[in-house]
């Protein structure tokens, strides 16, 4: 069983990236990580930054745990996972404070709360502990991206309809809905900015996804 | 060694914790200068904002230098300048715990483009969940408020956290610290609608009462020590 025989991006490995984006999406199918999906999706920029942060943590925690998987005493494996995840989160937090101060203020506690994001511990338990480093990294990318994708889609619609702007990292707020619309009587929907609308948007995404893929509908 | 045994488990945990601690300590130390600089820039932006000068992280330092520069000093309770202390580095969180007489009172003097001088006083107090702070700028009569901005660590979004919005901050403009007899009256934050026509009252936030009252208490507590200086 040497991994050299299997190409790095074999169909089986690629599937590790693609299934979390669709049929095994952590947010819409497994309904994990909803909390931060509600809280940081008012604007696009924090959503993008949090997505990247979560992806960093899923990839590296998966990698580290997978590398250590044969040495970890099974009785303290959850503690070991927590230490690894917590350290990575502290790294993300410190780096953001040093290089993206304003975004770190906007994200405030939610960077710290990445630790409690069920997706991460879930992937460590379910995948990294039983697989080789490379597939574990791909699994981390896939799940981080699956989470981030939903976060960004939700943030896109909430910011667009809530404020008429889109905030991108490094570019600031860009007005997307032209002034002439407002003159015609269009108004921003203030409701979109409130947390319940994040749930509704996630709900709509789940609805769209399940109506397109009937296999996902529970009997 | 037996991987499920106690010795192995203890050893594993100890080594892991030491390695992780070393990595994190190293990282925190090497990033600290940058983080401190970011915090200082954010503070300068806040100070400038209290005199209605908008700045970004990129130009805050240049603007701070231009409008305030070294015109900042620390006073004692008698309004005398203290030498050997720098206003910008005074840690207000520590100062507000001291008695009025022992406190250091930092103040910034800002010269605007039109030549008028404003006095900026930093304030700090307690909200509902944690610290709140702000900067109050006064006209050169040392009485009338020119602008006020507030910040907070973790007040309730939509309620107490509204103290950071213009809706709450703008009404402070034009309010006065001293009553007509010349004694210190501070500015009180009161129930909505009860501040009309009163030079010493400002509308609070409904639903954010404790934070609103906290702002009032903070102003009184922090500004009273400047009385002698402001009366001069």
Interface residues (C-beta under 8 A of the other chain):
Chain A: X71 X72 X73 X74 X75 X76 X79 X80 X83 X84 X87 X90 X91 X94 X95 X97 X98 X99 X101 X102 X105 X108 X109
Chain B: X3 X4 X8 X9 X12 X13 X16 X17 X20 X23 X24 X27 X28 X31 X34 X35 X38 X39 X41 X42 X57 X154
